[in-house]
Amino acid sequence: MLCAELESLEADFDDIITALENPDLKEEERKSLQRAYSQLSGKINDHHRSGHEGKPCCEEAAPE
């Protein structure tokens, strides 16, 4: 399972993609969403590379 932080980032990313699909967006709104898309993409990539001190991005399984 992905960590909660990455799940949240990816949910936000999906929301941005959905919003960008709206054909009625004003140019100003589209540019703002594109900036947010780029920033969030970078955050997700950074999280994959070093979000957990180089360890896999998965929640620990509960001890049995």
N, C-alpha and C positions, 0 to 999 in steps of 0.2 A: 504494500500500500504506500502511496506517496505521502510525504509529510504534509501536514495541514497548511504550512506556508506555501508550498508549491501548488497544492490544490487551489488555494485562494488566488494565487497569481494566474494560474491557468483559467480559472473561472472569469477573472477580470479580462483576460486576453480574449476569451470567447465572446464576452459582452462587447468588446471593442470591434471584433470582426463582424458581429451581427449588426452593430450600429453602422459600420462602414458600408454594409450592403443596402442601406436605405437610399433609394434613388432621389429622394427629396431633400437630402442634406444640403445645407448652404456650404459654399466653398470654405468659409471660415470654420465651420463645424468639422468639415472633412479634414482640413489641415490640422486642427487640434487633435482629432482622433488619430490621425496618422502619426503625429508626434508621440501621443500616448502609446500607440502600437509599437513604435520603435523603442521607446524607453522600457516598456514592459517586456519586450522581447529580450532586451539586454539583461534585465533583472532575472528573467527565467534562465537565460544562458549562464549568467554568473552563479545562480543558485545551483545549477547542475554541476558546474565546475568546482565550486568551493563553498557551497552553502552549509556543509556539515564537516568542515575541516578535511575535505577530500574523501569523506566516507560516502557510501551510497545514500541516496535521498529516499530513505524508507523509514517508516516508523518502526521502532523496536517492537518485536512481538512480546506480548505480556508473558512474564515468567509463569511456568506451569506449576 
